[in-house]
Amino acid sequence: MCIYDNGTQVRMGVTKGSMVLTALTASLSLFGSAAIIITFILWREIRTTSRYILVFISIADFLTSGGNLFGAIVPDHIINGYDVCAVQSLVTTSSCLSFIMWTIILALYLYLSIVRGKVQPSYEMKYVWVVFGWVIPLTVTIFAYLLNVLGDDKSAASAGWCWLNEEPEFPREIKCSQARLMWSLLTGKGWEIPSYFIVPILYFKVKRHISNESRTTRHTLVTAQSMHAAQLVNRKLAFVPMAYVLLRMWGSVRYIFDIAGVDDVIYRDRRWLYNVFLCLQAIGDNGQGFANFILFCIFTKSVRNKILGKFIYSCCMVKRESPETLPILRSQRRHDTRRTKSDLPRKPSGDKDRMATVNIETQVSLSHSDSIP
């Protein structure tokens, strides 16, 4: 156990409630991340660059949630007499770092494509993304694993899963507290805490840019569709960084208490406060995958309609349809699908100037929908 200059650390451990919350939210995130990945594979028309990045975020979150779920189901981290705590930490720590990096990459891509008007990224740029999103996090984590840094921290800054050893190996001239601080920054918090500022700032700039565009074209609108689309985009751009920070901040709060050595003062005679922060971290650190599913699948109309039509409407109608009427109804659906491609009302062919204004305005408010997942 590390001894800090101002005393020993408090190790209260996890509670049954926090373990249940970890298992529940991790399971939901596994479902949400898998849904995002499956929809990307099934439907070619939603395979935009932003969805490409979102899939990598979901893969990283799937691995993190799976590892944390394992920590909740097997709290002693022992399988067939072998301690797999370090292996579980290797998977979850590298995937968590990848999740943070891909989240920053998504925010940066939206900023460059919408605010700066940059063209679509080249293949070379995507390779750079892969290096920052996968190679660097995995390299850092493998290096920590080989030095026996990863392991069980007795839930000092986690909620039941493994992260860092209480006594990481380091040269003797460096104090244990300094070693643990350095490795905690390299394997997580040094990446996560700056992202609390980088991601909201970039999303705020994108949101403000779209709001300014909508405001300058407000008087040229002839329908409410474009303004409604711009409002939905602005709302999503506000929800994404808000959900990211509010979900992940609780683990950082507990980490700051732990590193500063004030947790024994804060939690003394306040066991309930410790339980509150522990449960909030159990929900927040494992809930991002399900939150992304809500934001980018349920709250995205095109994806939501495809999910409902594919997995709910089709199943119910097949049961109700008789073999005789099934071919006729399918033909009717194909005809209705072709008709839905022209939802906007037709304008007189002679009014070309007015139609040009509508097209320009629609592009201003709706063109960003392809950039935003």
N, C-alpha and C positions, 0 to 999 in steps of 0.2 A: 504494500500500500504506500502511495506517495505521501511524503511528509512535506507540507508547505511551511513557509517561513512563519506563518501566523497560526499554525496549528494543524490538526488532523482534519481530514474530510469526513463528512457524514455519509454513511452508506445505508440507506433505508431500504433499498431493493425495490422490486416491483410488487404490485398488488394483483389480486385475481381480476379485479375490475379492469385494470389497465391491460392485462393480458387478453381479456375478452374483447376489449375495444380494438386492440392491435389485430387480433385474428379477424374480427368483423370488417374493419376498414381495409385491411390488407386484401381480404377476399373480394370486397367490392372493387378495389383498384385493379386486382387481377382481371376481373370481369370487364371493367371499363377500358383498360389498356388493350385487352384482347379484342374488344369490339372495335376500337379505333383501327387496329392493325387489320382486322378482317374486312372492314368496310373499305379500306384502302386497296386491298387485294381484289375485292369483288367488283368494284365499280371504277372503271378507267376514267370516267369523266370528272371524278373528284381528285385525281392524282396531280394536284398542283404542287409547286415547290414548297409552299407552307405546310401542306399535308405530308410531304416527304419528310420535312423536319419533325413534324408532330409524331410521325410513326417512330422515329428514332427516340423521341422523348418517351413514347409509350413503351418501347422495348426496354429502355433503361428503367422506367418505373415498374414494369412487370417483374424484372429481376429483383429490384429493391423490395417490392411488396412480397414476392415469393420468399426471399430470405428472411424478412421480418416475420412472415407468417410461420416459417419454420422455427424461428426463435420463440414464438408464442406457443407453438404446439409442443416443442421439445425444449423446455426451459433450462434443463441441465446441459444441453448441447452435447449429449453423449449418444453415439450410435454404435452398437456392437462393441462397447468398451473403448471407443475411439472418440476423443474430443475434437469435434468438428467446428468449434467456435471460430478458430482462425480462418477456416475455409469459408464459413458463412460470412464473416467480416470481409473477406477478400471479394466475394461476389457483391454484397450489398454496398460496400464502400466504393468500389469502382463504378457500379451502376448509378449510385447516388451522385458521384462526381460527373458522370456522363449526363445524367438528367439535368444537373445545374448548367453545364456547358451548352447543351442543346437548347435549353430554355433561353439562355442569353443569345444564342445564335438565331433563334426564331425572332426574338425582339429586334435584333440588329438587322435581320433580313427585312422585316416589315418597315423599319425605319429607312433603310437604304432604298427599297423599292417604291415606297409611297411618298416619303418626304423628299428624298434626294432624287427620285425619278431614275434610279439606276436600272439598267437592263437586267434581264434574267441572268443569274449566275452561270458561269461557264463550268465545264466539267472540272477544270483545274481548281476553281474555287470550291466546288463540292468536295474535292479531295482534301483541301485545307480544312473544311468543316469536319471531315471524318477524323483527321489528325487531332484536332482540338476536342472533338466530341467523344472519341473512343480511344485513340492511341495514348494520348497524354494521361488521361485518368487511369487507364489500365497500367501504364508504366509506373506511375507513382504508387499505385496500390500494390503491385507485385514487388516493388522495391521495399515497401513497408512490410510486406508479408515475409520476405526473405530475411529481414532483420528482426523477425519475431516481435514486431510492434503491434500487430493486430491480435485481438483477443477479447477477453471478457473484462469490461470496465465496471462491473457490478452495478450497471445502470446509473452510473454517475451522470452521463449525458445522453443516455439512450433510454428506451422504454421496454427493455427486455431482450433486445437483440445485441449481438456482439459488435464492438467497434475497435477500441484500443485496449491494450493491456494496462493494468494499473501501474506496472513498473516496466515501461518500455526500455529496451536495451540501448545504452548510449554511453559515450566515454565518461569516465568517472569524474572528470573535472567539471562536468555539467550536471547541475542539480536535476533531480527527478521531475520537479515541477516545470523546469525549463524544457526538458526533453518532451514531456507530455504536451506542453503548450505548442512546441514546434510541430510535433507530429499531428496534433489535432487540427492545426491550421493547414498543414500540407494535405491531410486526408479528408478534409471536409469543410470546416468552418471558415478557413481562409478563402474558400471559393464561394461558400453559401452566403455569408454575411454581406460581401460586396454586391452580390446579385440582388439583394433586397433593395438596393438603390439603382443599380444599372437597369434592371428590367422595368420598374415603374417609370423611370425617366424616359426611356425609349418609347414605351407605350403611350405616355402622356404626350410626347412630341407628335406621334402618329395621330393620336386622337385630336389634338389641337389643329393639326394640318387638315384633317378631313372636316372638322367643324368649320374652319375658315373657308374651305371650298364650298361647303353647303350654304354658308351664309352669303357668299358672293353671288351664288346662282339662285338664291331663293326667289327672286322676282321673275325669273324666266321659267319657272315650273308651270306646267299645264296639268300635271297629274300629281297625286300624293304618293305614288309608288316610290319615286326616287328619294323623296325626303324620308319616307318610312324606312327604306333600306339604309340610308345614311344614319338614321337614329339607331337602328339595330347594330350597325357596325360600331358606332360610338359606345353603345352600351356594352358590347362584348369587349372592346378595348379597355373599358374601365373595370370589368369583372376579372379579366385574366390576371393582371398584376395584383389586384386586391386578393384574389383567391390564393395566389402563390405566396404572398407575404403572410397573410393571416393564417394559412395552414402550417407553414414551415417555421414561423418565428418562435414557437414555444420551445422547440428543441434548442434554439440558439439562446433563449433566455436562461434555460437550465444550464447550458454550457457556460455562459458568462458567470452565473452564480458559482459554478463548480470551479472554474479557473481562478476567479477572484478570491476563492476561499471564504465566501460569505454565506454559503448555504447552511452551515451549522448555526449561524446567527439567525438567518431568515426563517429556517424551518424549526428552530427550537420552540417547543410548545405550540407549534402550528403544523401538526401532521396533516391536517386537512388541506393546507396550502400546497404542501408537497404532492399530495394526491391529485389536486386540481391540475397543477402543471404537468404531472406525469400523464394524466389522462388526456390532456390537451395535446401533448406531444404524440401520444399513441394514435390519436385521431389524425393530427396534422401531417406527421411524417409519412403516414400510410394512405392518406386520403386524396393525394394529388391525382392519381390515375383515374379515380371515379369522378373527381371534379372536372378533369379534362374531358371525360366522356359526356358529362352534362353540358359543358360549354360548347364543345366542338361537334357533338353528335345530336343531342336532344335540342339544343338551342340553335342549331344550324338547320334551316328549313329544308334545304336540298337533301342533306344526309338523313334528317328525321323522316322525311317522306319516303325515302328509299327503304329505311329500316322498317317503317310501319307497313309499307306495301309488300315488302319481301317476306317478312317473318310473322306478320299478324293478319293483314287483310287477305293475303293469298291463301293462308292456311284455313281461315274461317270460310272463305268463299268456295274452296274446293270441296269442303265437306257438305256445303249446302247445294252445290250444283249437281244436277243429274247428268248422266253420260250423254243424253241426247242434246241438252242445251249447252254443254261445256264448250264445244267448238264455236258456236254462235257468239257466246259471251266473250270468248277470248278474242274473236275477230273484232267485236265491238270495242274492247279495251284498246286494241292496237289502233283503231280509228280514233278513239278519244285521245290517245297519247299523241298522235300526230297533230290533233287540233290544239293541244295545249301549248304548242310551240309559239303560237301567236296570241298571247294573252292580252296585249295592249290593244286598245281600240284603234281601228284603222282611221287614218286621216285623209282628207281629200287630196288627190294627187296634185292639184294645182297649188296647194299651200306648201311649197318646198322650203321656203325660208323658215316657216314655223317648225316644220319637221326637223330642220337642221339644228334649230335651237334646242328642241327636245333631245335630239341625239347627243349634242354636246353636253347638256346638263346631265343626262342619264349616265354618260361616260364618267363625268366628274364624281357622281355619287355612287355608282355601281361598279366602276372598274376596279375598285379596291377589294371587291368581294373575292376575286381570284387570288389576291395576295394574302388575305386573311383566312385562316382555316375554318 
